Amino acid sequence: MTMDLHTSLIKLQRILSQTWGNQVQDKQQEVLSASEFEYLHYVHVAESAHVHEDPIDDTDVGHDSSSHMSAIAAEMQVQKSSASLMVNKLEKRGLIERVTCQFDARAQHILFTDKGRELYLSTEARVYLSLAASFKNKLDADEYQQLEGLLSKACSKLD
């Protein structure tokens, strides 16, 4: 029986919610909310882009402004004040740090701490990489490639 798209989306949301909920069951491990994860994802994207620039040291983030608060707010499509509240929360948890931009003293780079990077990567593995692996196991190679391509196209057009 084939489901229509909106029913499939509802079911996918339930699967994602259950996957997020399952990570909370391990009380020994610190967890992220979906919103916290999404903010950290943009820090990760900015950091990954910057790695290829061969910085002199960890505080020399060059002319790249992708890790500035305003860039994160723009990527998240939220007001800078909302992004600032989340960044404050993540900073208090020791997951990120702010470093003054050497090229614009008014701006700050939002960077991972070691703890933040580790929690982001482990959450990504437990939630998204495990779901992707489940899809890959349930679909043949062509179906998986189609799913990947269609989701990518739909998300880029909706964003």
C-alpha positions as CSV (number, residue, x, y, z in Angstrom):
1,M,0.0,0.0,0.0
2,T,1.4,3.3,-1.1
3,M,1.0,6.4,1.2
4,D,0.5,9.9,-0.2
5,L,3.2,12.4,0.4
6,H,1.7,14.2,3.4
7,T,1.1,10.9,5.2
8,S,4.6,9.8,4.5
9,L,5.9,13.2,5.8
10,I,3.9,12.7,9.0
11,K,5.3,9.2,9.4
12,L,8.9,10.5,8.8
13,Q,8.4,13.1,11.4
14,R,7.3,10.4,13.9
15,I,10.4,8.3,13.0
16,L,12.7,11.3,13.5
17,S,11.0,12.2,16.8
18,Q,11.3,8.6,18.0
19,T,15.0,8.6,17.1
20,W,15.6,11.8,19.0
21,G,13.7,10.4,21.9
22,N,15.7,7.2,22.0
23,Q,18.9,9.1,22.6
24,V,17.4,10.5,25.8
25,Q,17.0,7.1,27.3
26,D,20.7,6.9,28.0
27,K,20.9,9.1,31.1
28,Q,24.7,8.8,31.3
29,Q,25.2,10.7,28.1
30,E,24.5,14.4,27.5
31,V,22.0,15.1,24.8
32,L,21.1,17.9,22.5
33,S,17.6,19.1,21.5
34,A,16.9,19.2,17.8
35,S,17.2,23.0,17.8
36,E,20.5,22.9,19.6
37,F,21.7,20.3,17.1
38,E,20.6,22.5,14.2
39,Y,22.6,25.5,15.5
40,L,25.6,23.3,16.1
41,H,25.2,22.0,12.5
42,Y,25.8,25.4,11.1
43,V,28.8,25.9,13.4
44,H,30.1,22.6,12.0
45,V,29.4,23.7,8.4
46,A,31.3,26.9,8.9
47,E,34.1,25.1,10.6
48,S,34.4,22.5,7.8
49,A,34.6,25.2,5.2
50,H,37.3,27.0,7.2
51,V,39.5,23.9,7.7
52,H,40.4,24.1,4.0
53,E,41.8,27.6,4.5
54,D,44.9,26.4,6.4
55,P,44.6,28.8,9.4
56,I,47.8,29.9,11.2
57,D,46.2,28.8,14.6
58,D,42.8,28.1,16.1
59,T,42.0,31.8,16.7
60,D,43.0,32.9,13.2
61,V,39.8,32.3,11.3
62,G,40.7,34.6,8.4
63,H,38.3,36.8,6.5
64,D,35.7,34.1,6.5
65,S,32.5,35.4,8.2
66,S,30.5,32.2,8.0
67,S,31.0,31.6,11.7
68,H,29.8,35.0,12.7
69,M,26.5,35.3,14.7
70,S,24.8,37.1,11.8
71,A,25.7,34.4,9.4
72,I,24.4,31.7,11.7
73,A,21.1,33.6,12.1
74,A,20.8,34.1,8.4
75,E,21.4,30.3,7.7
76,M,18.8,29.4,10.4
77,Q,16.4,32.0,9.0
78,V,15.9,33.5,12.5
79,Q,16.3,36.9,14.1
80,K,19.8,37.7,15.4
81,S,18.3,38.0,18.9
82,S,16.9,34.5,18.7
83,A,20.3,33.1,17.5
84,S,22.0,35.0,20.3
85,L,19.8,33.4,22.9
86,M,20.6,29.9,21.6
87,V,24.3,30.7,21.3
88,N,24.3,31.9,25.0
89,K,22.7,28.6,26.0
90,L,25.2,26.6,24.1
91,E,28.0,28.6,25.5
92,K,26.8,28.1,29.0
93,R,26.8,24.4,28.4
94,G,30.4,24.6,27.3
95,L,29.6,23.5,23.7
96,I,30.8,26.6,21.8
97,E,32.9,29.6,22.5
98,R,33.0,33.1,21.0
99,V,36.2,34.5,19.6
100,T,36.5,38.1,18.6
101,C,37.1,38.5,14.8
102,Q,40.5,39.9,14.2
103,F,39.2,41.8,11.1
104,D,36.1,43.3,12.7
105,A,36.2,43.8,16.4
106,R,32.4,44.2,16.5
107,A,31.9,40.6,15.3
108,Q,32.5,37.3,17.0
109,H,33.2,33.9,15.6
110,I,31.1,31.1,17.0
111,L,33.4,28.1,17.4
112,F,33.1,24.5,18.8
113,T,34.7,23.6,22.0
114,D,36.1,20.0,22.0
115,K,33.1,19.0,24.1
116,G,30.7,20.6,21.6
117,R,32.3,19.0,18.6
118,E,32.3,15.6,20.2
119,L,28.6,15.9,21.3
120,Y,27.6,17.2,17.9
121,L,29.3,14.3,16.0
122,S,28.0,11.7,18.4
123,T,24.4,13.0,18.1
124,E,24.8,13.2,14.3
125,A,25.8,9.5,14.3
126,R,23.1,8.3,16.7
127,V,20.3,10.2,14.9
128,Y,20.9,11.0,11.3
129,L,23.7,8.7,10.2
130,S,21.9,5.7,11.8
131,L,18.6,6.7,10.0
132,A,20.5,7.0,6.7
133,A,22.0,3.6,7.2
134,S,18.5,2.2,7.9
135,F,17.2,3.7,4.7
136,K,20.2,2.3,2.8
137,N,19.5,-1.2,4.2
138,K,15.8,-1.1,3.3
139,L,16.2,0.3,-0.2
140,D,18.2,-1.0,-3.2
141,A,21.0,1.2,-4.4
142,D,19.0,3.0,-7.1
143,E,16.1,3.7,-4.8
144,Y,18.5,5.1,-2.2
145,Q,20.2,7.4,-4.8
146,Q,16.7,8.6,-5.9
147,L,15.6,9.3,-2.4
148,E,18.8,11.1,-1.6
149,G,18.6,13.2,-4.8
150,L,14.9,14.0,-4.5
151,L,15.2,15.0,-0.8
152,S,18.2,17.2,-1.6
153,K,16.3,18.9,-4.5
154,A,13.1,19.4,-2.5
155,C,15.0,20.8,0.5
156,S,17.1,23.2,-1.6
157,K,13.9,24.5,-3.3
158,L,12.0,24.9,-0.1
159,D,14.8,26.6,1.8
